[in-house]
Amino acid sequence: MPVWLDNFLWTYQNLVHALGINGLLALSMYVVLAVGQLSLGQAAFMGLGAYSSALLTLKLDLPFALVLPVSCVAPVLFALAIGTPTLRLSGVYLAIATIGLGEVLRAVYLNVDWLGGALGLSGIPLRAEFWMIYGLLGAAILVLWLVGRSGIGRAMEAVREDATAAQVMGINLARTRLGALLASAVLAGLAGALGAHSSSFIGPNEYGFEPAVTILSFALLGGIATPLAPVLGAFILTLLPELLRGFSDLRLVFNGVIIVLAVLFLPEGLFPLRMRRRAA
Amino acid sequence: MMRRCFVAFAAVLAFAAGSAWAQDAVPVGAIEILSGPNAAYGTAIRAGLDLALDEINATGVLGGRKIALTVEDSAGNKDQAINAARKLIGRDRVIAIIGPTLSNEMFAVGPVTNERKVPIVGTSTTARGITDIGPYVFRTSLPESDVIPVTLKKAMSRGVKTIALLYANDDAFSKSGFDVMKAAAEKAGLNIVAIESFGSKDTDFSAQLTKIKALRPDAVGISALVEPTSGVLLQAHQLGFGRETLFIGGNGANSPKLGEIAGAAADGLIVGSPWFIGKPDPANQTFVADFRKKYNKDPDQFAAQSYDALRIVAAAIDRAGAADPGKLRDALTQTKFSGVMGPFAFTAGRDPASTEGVVVLEMQGGKFAIAP
């Protein structure tokens, strides 16, 4: 590899990683929005994935190929535990409940010394590779796309548009919603583990309310018409602050203005193109 | 003939290129929080850096070369701080980085610069374990473990024997300050009668304070940022804590905002500081006068720390004799400097070696003064 290319890749390595990881997070938001649930527990799932994977690496030094799949276990168990009670809620009540759960976890990270407390966990080796992140992202998009085109996808859309009508048509509401929540937990857990292993430090405040809203904004900006749309939304929101470095002090202002304009003029998201389905 | 001509031509070219290189500015980077809620720290640090840069570039380093300082914003975000470090090293080819502002950011950025063997010098990172990241990580900010023992010594000279500790347990800065305060109090032989904690955004501390009041400690040590510290002092005042109880602040209390928020309730609090605007030595007086002239306002601790840090780096570049990160690292370890913070050298662990510059301050009438 030529030196300049090596250097270029090194310079943008973290940004490229962050793009893929935020893409996975956008998908984890997408799957719950796809069944019409405003569930904001993605940051909490991501935190569980990040903390469990970081601990496995730091305390037991397990190989990353093993750590990565295991890091989904904690978020999935958490999703199973909270799924049944919270999915009876809907709309803004579900949003509030899931944000609350995220805050509970944040308090746990802060108060358990073994988890690093407020100082977080540092010295995590950089083991997330480009191909892992983008391989998983590609696979996730593909699977969600195929599911979206299948009967399950129709069921999900029906639940989103009119839950009562869907139930009358024989769709199992609870199962569809819980399935989406579990998929969301897996995707966010993977993103958390990959994130922890590409920045060498994690702290409790990275998985609280603010990131939950950031993840929601990925899906809001891109829209949820296809699985690709929220991923593109995440790419744009992750790239913007870096592209706007030239504006120095004013860059967060520009960042905000661009997002406000996008939401005002494109309420369906930037990419409202719908998935094509075969006629049934 | 042709060939000799070519050789001569190449030699001239090489010479021209070489001397042009010698005149090139020496690239140095900085990563600070310039936007978002913590921008106040980053802007103060940048002001200190710019002032130092003016002075350094008046004469230059390495025989007249200027330092080209690129300051990148991290917005207080770990990922943006890493991106900034990679951009500074990969694209701007800096030979040293100053910053980042927060310890959390340093834990993420330090491993990156260390991997590329570029020295990084923290000017405001006080948490434990910063310089353990690697041999290229330095800091010029005194860790709290150096400041707090000096403060406690002053308290004990006033007859303090028992102490209660109170801290915010949800941010790294306050928690790490508390750990240090507890260890230092134990080491100094103080009797710790109570340990209570709260959240940084709490507004009611009466439960903790009532419990502490019943135990009648000689002193109360508080490790928290300035806003919650002010809240604690205001409520302690209302609950009837008098001047017989000495309040001792951690680094978070070391801000003029304490007097602005807590007013008379803060009077009598003592805090250790690596720097004080009223330090009478001529170096400090010149710095304060120059800063006021350039910015029309008073410098704070962060500006003073970064002002010294850039001058320490510039002096090390001169001693290294070349714009080379590896040589600069070695030169930095040999630092013997006297700045506005007092005499400065690095320990073998790349932390500040001397606590001579630490002054203990006392709140009097809403303003800090050197404690009697």
Interface residues (C-beta under 8 A of the other chain):
Chain A: N7 F8 W10 T11 Y12 Q13 N14 L15 A18 A107 L110 N111 G117 A118 L119 G120 S122 G123 L126 S199 S200 F201 G203 P204 N205 E206 P241 E242 R245 S248 D249 R251 L252
Chain B: L34 S35 G36 E72 D73 A75 K78 D79 Q80 I82 N83 R86 K87 I89 G90 R91 N104 F107 A108 P111 V112 R116 A127 R128 G129 I133 N169 D170 D171 A172 S174 K175 S176
